[in-house]
Each structure stands twice: as C-alpha cells, then as structure tokens.
Amino acid sequence: MRILVIGSGAREHAIIRALAPGPDSLHAAPGNPGIALLADIHPDTDPRSPEDILRLARKLSPDLVVIGPEAPLVAGAADALRGSGIACFGPDADAAMIEGSKSFAKQVMAEAGIPTAASLTCATSAEADRALARFGPPYVVKDDALAAGKGVLVTTDLSAARAHARACGKVVIEEYLDGPEVSLFAVTDGLTAVPLLPAQDFKRARDGDQGPNTGGMGAYAPLPWAPPGLAGQAMASVIQPAVDAMRRRGAPYRGLLYAGLCLTRAGLRVVEFNARFGDPETQVVLDRLSTPLAPLLHAAATGDLAAVEPPQWRPGAAVVVVIAAEGYPDRPVKGDKIKIIEAERGGLTRPGDPDPPTGEAYILHAGTATDAAGDLVSAGGRVLSVVGSGPDIAAARDRAYRLAATIGLRGGWYRRDIAARL
C-alpha cells in the first residue's frame, strides 16, 4: 500500500509514525525534518491547496491519502481526491463544516438531539451584547470560522468578551459548561463509527490553566478518573447521532470525527466538533495503539469499516509535552536553533512495540525546518512534541519531562503541569 499524508505538524508526525513501516511507500506533503526520517517528503506542496494536493496525488497514485489539518478539508481537498477516484481519509467540504462553522455544528447537534451548551449565533455587536447579557459570566465567545484552535475566549471580563466578538465578526456565544473535558476521536465511514482512546488536552498557555487559549500545550491518555463506559455513552449519544444526521443531510461523514466533551453535573455535553485528528491528543492516543493504523483508515475511506477489527490498546499510559517558541501564541519567534540529543531525533520506536519496564520517550516534530547550513531551527509556534510512555501516567510524565529538559531552544518554553493533577 502507498500512503500520502497531508500536513507538517506533530500530529502528522504521529500519524506517520503509527503507519510506518507497514506501507510499501509512505509520503508526506509538505512534511518536516522529523517526518523526513520516516517518509518521503514533498516540501513544495501547499497543504492548504486542494489543487496542489490533487496534483501530487495524481503523480504518486497512492492507495490512500490521509489529510491531517482542517483547512484543506474545509477547502474541499477530500472532494477533489474522491472525484478523481483516490481514496481519502477525511470528510468532504460539506461534512467538514462541522468544524468550519460553530453555528453549523450547533444546527447539526440540535437536529440530532445531541446534548450541548445553549447558544446564540451573533453577527452584530448588538446581538453579541444581548447574548452576553443573557448567558452572563463566565462568558464563552467562539469565532464561528476556523481559528487554528485559538478562536475561543472564556472570560469573566465583559469588555474582553465584547472585544473578542467584534474582532471575530460572526460568533457563537454560549452558556459556560463546568466540568472536566475529554477528547474522544471516532473513525467513521459515514455509517459505522469506531471510538479511539479518550484523552485530555491542555489548551491554556500557562501552568494552572492560566493565559490565552492555544492549539494545545500537552495531553495524556488514558483517563483513570473517567466514568466507566464513557466512550460507549459518547458513541451512543454524540458520535453516532452526528454521523447519522450528516448522512441524512446528504453529506456523509467519512474520516475522523473529534468530539470535545464536558462532563457536567447535568451529564455529558458537547463543547465542539472537529473534522480531523486533534493535536496534541493524537500524539498520546496513537502512542497507545497496538493494532495497525493503515487498515483502519483505509476501511473508513472506502466504506468498509464494519469489516475491520476494532483498534486495540497497549496497557500503560502516554503523556505529551509541547515545547513552544518564544512569543507563542501571539507572535512566535522563528529561526532559532534547536539542539536535540542525536539519538532522540527520530523517535524510531513503533506503535505496538511493548514499552520497556521504565517506559520510553521520543520527539515528534511540529514547527521545525532546516536552515541554509542544515541546522534544525524553529519554524512555528508549537515547535516539538515530547512524548513519554510507561506503566502509568506518573511514569510517562516523568519520561516526557526528563527528555524535554534536554532540548535546547532559545526562548523555548513549556507547561510544567501537564497530567500533574488527575
């Protein structure tokens, strides 16, 4: 099997690591220096452009294209590939609107009877002011459009909430949900849906869940505190109803459906839907996978998911710590040299391999590049994902932080409390 993965972040590095070495040929576009150790990369491909993606796919003739980021999905990359007879793991543009528009997602949830926060969609400042007054603090203001995980503001400051609404334009303002949050991924072919391992991520920039929202500063899996049967409950009340609703709308959902869930006193509620693997949760979920990833994704892309064995998971736990560039999330500094212990550059262990007794740790590249001298440098806000695994979360956390401490990056920083309190 020949597989092409679209994207250049740590999520795509984790996907490629989970796919390797099974496929006969593994490609990534545009890829990054870490991915280049595991796959042939195509750095001149624009991952946001459906035309570029289709052009490369026609050249490579892959058996499967896996689209990592949300932007090409919303732009119609999956439509273009399927229209040319190329199997694609990722929803068509109409289905990807479940992430591309918060308002659309709320409509789907209402239609399907999916539990979520009460909300109002606002297009003017006057509408936003009325919604803020209705729901009260803490105020939850969400950019209706794609915002790379940074379009949500949760604050008790009314002036800040108003300013965020004005800056975004069309927004969804909703009631505040109080309770622990869980990320649940489900693979679906538009009819059948299969859950992956629940995880928890950390969106706020600083320790103690302080600072602005980011794309994600860390995650861990599994969740020892989660109620028994949580995944099954979410599949029955959230994932399958959403898949069924999209099919009734004539936009069958084929790919990865991500449900951000809040466990409130009143029960499970949906915070958001995403149309792709989440980052950084993917890094820990796929670390625990013990069965091959390629057959699962290919079956979802080709409508044969019911015939594939459900995924199985390694015992133990995984923790990922994200190393960010100076200035992230507002104005990340690029071009600073990264110093990594040579033996840890590739993260060449494979999913399914048993953890050594003390666990393991490895690095996944995100915002990295090589400069003219061939040195590894920062090229984005979130630069590296450091993954630790072990027999339990404490051991996995220790391994991740020990490795993170050895990495040199001027101005680089990371949260010190990922998975510290469970």
C-alpha positions in Angstrom: 0.0 0.0 0.0 1.2 3.5 -0.9 0.0 6.2 1.5 0.2 10.0 1.3 -0.2 12.1 4.5 -1.0 15.8 4.2 0.4 18.1 6.8 3.6 19.2 8.6 2.9 19.2 12.3 3.4 16.8 15.2 0.0 15.3 14.6 1.1 14.3 11.1 4.5 13.0 12.5 2.5 10.9 15.0 0.2 9.5 12.2 3.2 8.7 10.0 5.0 7.0 12.9 1.9 4.9 13.5 1.7 4.0 9.8 5.3 3.1 9.4 6.7 0.6 8.5 3.6 -1.1 7.2 3.0 0.6 3.8 5.3 -0.2 0.9 5.6 3.5 0.3 5.0 6.4 2.7 4.9 10.0 1.6 4.1 13.3 3.4 3.4 16.8 2.0 4.9 19.1 2.9 6.3 17.2 5.9 9.0 18.4 8.2 12.6 17.3 9.2 11.4 14.7 11.7 8.9 13.2 9.2 11.6 13.1 6.6 13.3 10.3 8.6 10.2 8.1 8.2 8.7 9.1 4.8 9.5 10.7 1.5 8.5 14.4 1.9 7.2 16.8 -0.7 8.0 20.3 0.7 6.8 22.2 -2.3 3.2 21.1 -1.9 0.9 23.7 -0.3 -1.2 21.7 2.3 -4.0 24.3 2.1 -4.5 23.9 -1.6 -6.8 21.2 -2.9 -5.3 21.7 -6.3 -1.7 21.1 -5.1 -2.8 18.0 -3.1 -4.6 16.5 -6.1 -1.7 17.3 -8.4 0.7 15.4 -6.1 -1.8 12.5 -5.5 -2.1 12.0 -9.3 1.7 11.9 -9.6 2.1 9.4 -6.7 -1.1 7.3 -7.3 -1.5 6.5 -3.6 -3.9 3.8 -2.3 -4.9 6.2 0.4 -4.5 9.9 1.2 -4.8 11.0 4.9 -5.5 14.7 5.4 -4.2 16.0 8.7 -5.2 19.7 9.0 -8.7 21.1 8.9 -8.1 23.9 6.4 -7.7 21.7 3.3 -10.8 19.6 4.4 -13.0 22.7 4.6 -11.5 23.9 1.3 -12.6 20.7 -0.5 -9.4 18.6 -0.7 -11.3 15.4 0.0 -13.9 16.2 -2.6 -11.2 16.7 -5.2 -9.4 13.4 -4.4 -12.6 11.3 -4.4 -13.7 13.0 -7.6 -10.5 11.6 -9.2 -11.1 8.1 -7.8 -8.5 8.4 -5.0 -9.4 7.0 -1.6 -9.2 9.7 1.1 -9.4 9.6 4.9 -11.1 12.9 5.7 -14.6 14.4 5.2 -15.8 16.3 2.2 -16.2 20.1 2.4 -19.9 19.9 3.3 -19.2 17.5 6.2 -16.1 19.3 7.3 -18.3 22.3 8.0 -19.0 20.7 11.4 -15.6 22.3 12.3 -15.6 25.0 9.7 -18.6 26.7 11.3 -19.5 26.6 15.0 -23.1 27.7 14.1 -23.4 24.8 11.6 -22.2 22.4 14.3 -24.9 23.7 16.7 -27.5 23.2 14.0 -26.4 19.5 13.5 -26.5 18.9 17.2 -30.0 20.4 17.6 -31.2 18.3 14.7 -29.7 15.1 16.1 -30.7 15.8 19.8 -27.0 15.9 20.8 -26.5 17.4 24.3 -24.6 20.7 24.2 -24.5 24.2 25.7 -27.3 26.6 25.0 -26.1 29.2 22.5 -26.8 32.1 20.2 -25.2 32.9 16.9 -24.4 36.6 16.6 -23.4 38.6 13.5 -23.5 42.2 15.0 -22.3 43.9 18.2 -25.8 44.5 19.4 -26.7 40.8 19.0 -23.5 39.8 20.8 -24.2 42.2 23.7 -27.7 40.7 24.1 -26.3 37.2 24.1 -23.6 38.1 26.7 -26.3 39.6 28.9 -28.4 36.5 28.6 -25.8 33.9 29.5 -23.7 36.0 31.9 -20.2 35.3 33.2 -18.1 33.3 32.6 -18.5 34.5 29.0 -17.9 31.9 26.3 -17.3 33.6 22.9 -16.3 31.4 19.9 -15.3 32.6 16.4 -17.7 30.9 14.0 -14.9 30.2 11.5 -11.7 28.2 11.6 -9.2 29.8 14.0 -6.5 27.1 14.5 -7.7 26.3 18.0 -7.3 29.8 19.2 -10.7 31.3 18.4 -12.4 30.7 21.8 -12.4 33.1 24.7 -13.6 32.2 28.1 -13.5 35.1 30.5 -15.3 36.9 33.3 -14.3 40.3 31.7 -17.3 41.7 29.8 -15.2 44.2 27.9 -12.8 41.4 26.8 -15.7 39.3 25.7 -17.2 42.2 23.7 -13.8 42.9 22.1 -13.3 39.3 21.0 -16.8 39.2 19.5 -16.1 42.4 17.5 -12.7 41.1 16.3 -14.2 37.8 15.1 -17.3 39.1 13.4 -19.7 36.2 13.4 -19.6 34.4 16.7 -21.3 31.8 18.7 -21.9 32.8 22.3 -23.0 30.1 24.7 -23.5 29.2 28.3 -20.5 28.2 30.3 -20.0 24.4 30.9 -18.4 23.5 34.2 -16.6 20.2 34.5 -13.6 18.2 33.2 -13.2 18.0 29.5 -12.4 14.9 27.4 -11.4 14.5 23.8 -12.9 11.5 22.0 -11.9 10.6 18.4 -14.0 8.3 16.3 -13.2 6.8 12.9 -16.2 6.6 10.6 -17.1 5.6 7.1 -20.3 7.5 7.1 -22.3 4.7 8.5 -20.2 2.8 11.0 -18.2 4.6 13.7 -15.4 3.2 15.9 -14.1 5.0 19.0 -10.4 5.5 19.8 -8.9 6.0 23.2 -10.3 9.0 25.2 -7.7 11.6 26.1 -7.4 15.0 27.8 -5.6 18.0 26.5 -4.5 21.4 28.0 -5.5 24.4 25.9 -4.3 27.3 28.1 -0.8 28.5 27.6 0.4 28.6 31.2 0.5 26.4 34.3 -2.7 26.2 36.3 -4.7 26.7 33.2 -3.8 30.4 33.0 -3.2 32.5 30.0 -4.7 32.6 26.5 -6.1 29.6 24.6 -3.5 27.8 22.3 -3.6 25.0 19.9 -2.8 22.7 22.8 0.2 22.5 25.2 0.0 18.9 26.2 -2.2 15.8 26.7 -2.4 12.4 28.3 -4.2 9.1 27.9 -5.9 7.0 29.2 -8.1 8.8 31.8 -8.1 6.8 35.0 -10.7 9.1 36.5 -13.2 8.9 33.6 -16.5 7.2 34.3 -16.7 3.6 33.2 -18.4 3.3 29.8 -17.7 6.9 28.9 -16.7 6.1 25.3 -19.7 3.9 24.8 -22.0 6.6 26.2 -20.5 9.2 23.9 -20.7 7.0 20.9 -24.4 6.4 21.5 -25.4 10.0 22.4 -23.0 12.1 20.4 -20.9 10.4 17.7 -23.4 8.0 16.0 -26.2 10.6 16.1 -23.9 13.1 14.4 -22.9 10.6 11.8 -26.5 9.7 11.1 -27.5 13.4 10.9 -24.8 14.2 8.4 -25.9 11.2 6.2 -29.5 12.4 6.3 -28.3 15.8 5.2 -26.6 14.3 2.1 -23.1 14.9 3.5 -21.9 11.5 4.7 -19.1 11.9 7.2 -16.0 9.8 6.3 -12.9 10.3 8.3 -12.1 11.3 11.9 -14.8 12.9 13.9 -13.4 14.6 17.1 -15.9 15.4 19.9 -14.7 17.7 22.7 -16.9 16.7 25.6 -17.6 18.3 29.0 -18.6 16.1 31.9 -21.0 18.4 33.7 -23.2 17.7 36.8 -26.2 17.5 34.4 -24.4 14.9 32.3 -22.2 14.8 29.2 -22.3 17.9 26.9 -20.5 18.6 23.6 -18.1 21.5 23.7 -17.1 21.3 20.0 -16.7 19.1 17.0 -13.5 18.9 14.9 -13.2 17.3 11.5 -9.7 15.7 12.0 -7.3 14.2 14.5 -6.7 16.7 17.4 -3.3 18.0 18.2 -1.7 17.2 20.7 -4.1 14.4 21.7 -3.2 12.3 18.6 0.3 12.0 19.9 -0.8 10.1 23.0 -3.7 8.2 21.5 -1.6 6.7 18.7 1.2 6.0 21.1 -1.1 3.6 22.8 -2.3 1.9 19.7 -1.3 -1.8 19.4 -3.1 -2.7 16.1 -2.2 -1.4 12.6 -3.5 2.0 11.7 -3.4 1.8 7.9 -6.2 -0.9 7.5 -8.5 1.1 9.9 -8.1 4.4 8.0 -8.3 2.7 4.6 -11.5 0.9 5.6 -13.1 4.2 6.7 -12.1 5.8 3.4 -13.5 3.0 1.3 -16.8 2.4 3.3 -15.8 -1.0 4.7 -15.2 -0.1 8.4 -17.6 -2.7 9.7 -15.3 -5.5 8.4 -12.2 -4.3 10.2 -11.1 -5.4 13.7 -11.6 -2.6 16.2 -8.5 -1.0 17.4 -6.7 -2.4 20.5 -4.6 -0.6 23.0 -1.3 -1.1 24.9 -1.5 -1.2 28.6 0.1 1.8 30.4 -0.1 5.5 29.6 1.3 8.3 27.5 1.9 12.0 28.2 2.9 14.6 25.6 4.5 18.0 26.5 4.6 20.7 23.8 7.6 22.9 23.5 6.7 26.3 22.2 8.7 29.1 20.6 9.2 32.4 22.4 6.2 34.7 21.8 3.7 31.9 21.2 0.7 32.0 20.8 0.7 35.7 19.7 3.9 36.3 17.8 6.1 33.2 17.8 9.8 33.8 17.0 11.1 31.7 14.2 14.6 30.7 13.1 16.1 29.8 16.5 18.4 26.8 16.5 17.2 23.6 18.2 19.6 21.3 20.0 18.3 17.7 20.3 20.2 14.7 21.5 21.1 12.9 18.3 19.7 9.5 19.4 16.3 11.1 20.1 15.9 12.9 16.8 13.8 10.3 15.0 11.6 8.7 17.6 12.0 5.4 15.7 10.1 3.2 18.1 6.8 1.9 16.7 3.3 1.6 18.0 2.6 -1.9 19.1 6.1 -2.4 20.5 6.0 -3.1 24.2 7.2 -0.4 26.5 10.4 -1.1 28.2 10.0 -1.6 32.0 10.8 2.1 32.7 9.0 3.4 29.7 10.3 5.4 26.7 10.4 8.9 25.4 10.7 10.4 21.9 10.3 13.6 20.0 7.8 14.5 17.3 8.5 17.5 15.1 5.9 20.2 14.6 7.1 23.7 13.7 10.7 22.8 12.6 12.8 23.4 9.5 16.4 23.2 8.4 18.3 26.4 7.7 20.8 27.1 4.9 23.6 25.5 7.0 21.5 22.4 7.5 20.8 23.1 11.2 17.4 22.4 12.8 15.5 25.6 13.6 12.1 26.6 14.9 9.6 27.4 12.2 6.3 27.8 14.0 4.6 28.4 17.4 4.5 24.9 18.6 7.9 23.5 17.8 8.2 20.0 19.2 6.0 17.4 21.0 7.8 15.3 23.6 6.1 12.0 24.3 6.7 9.8 27.3 5.2 6.4 27.9 5.2 4.0 30.8 3.3 1.7 33.1 1.2 4.6 34.5 0.7 8.3 33.9 3.3 9.3 36.6 6.0 7.3 34.9 5.0 8.5 31.4 5.0 12.1 32.7 8.4 11.7 34.2 9.9 10.3 31.0 8.4 13.2 28.9 9.7 15.9 31.2 13.2 14.4 31.5 13.6 14.4 27.7 12.1 17.9 27.4 14.7 19.2 29.8 17.5 18.1 27.5 16.3 20.1 24.4 17.9 23.4 23.7 15.8 26.2 22.1 16.5 29.9 22.9 13.3 31.3 24.4 11.5 27.9 24.2 9.1 27.1 26.9 6.5 24.5 28.0 4.0 24.0 30.7 5.3 22.2 33.8 2.0 20.8 35.0 0.7 18.5 32.2 -1.0 15.5 33.7 0.2 16.6 37.2 -3.2 16.5 38.8 -5.7 13.8 37.8 
